[in-house]
């Protein structure tokens, strides 16, 4: 299959996935999301997304060149956008990265080095993310503790409520059976009646 045919197939696949999502989920959530933000916020988000995607693609180019395979920046940016879309639309969250790794490896004539380039690029990105998180935690520990308490407190409260809710259905039948026995003169009632004559004779 030629490169043009693969490009058309990839575009058709992306459009098909988008059409299925719109058919199954509708456009209500998308339209409501657009109504919740103004034009300035939307443009700022698009600009930041473009900047981060270009930087990530540039990082991928540097890693690929370090491994001895050619990767121009323009195709790398296009492949990165396609990978982000596939990661968001398909299950697993990594199928887009797998696609760009295999496709770049085939185009370069070495699938192994193409895959290694993507793996190293993603590892470098995660290392930068973790380093930034450590810096933020060291600079603003109160902010980190506040958000950590929210994340832990919510599930803890929910788990405690679920545990309490799970105990109530087990205790309620026992209480109902005890009340029924008391009303109908069951075991507890019979014990009370057995002791009643002794009490009367003593008095």
Protein Blocks (a to p, Z undefined) as FASTA:
>chain_A
ZZklmmmmmmmmmmmmmmmmmmmnopmlmmmmmmmpcfklmmmmmmmmmmmmmmmmmmmm
mmmmmnopacdfklmmmmmmmmmmmmmmpghjlmmmmmmmmmmmmmnopaklmmmmmmmm
mmmmmmmmmmmmmmmmmmmmmlmmmmmmmmmmmmmmmmmmmmmmmmmmmmmmmmmmmmmm
mmnopmklmmmmmmmmmmmmmZZ
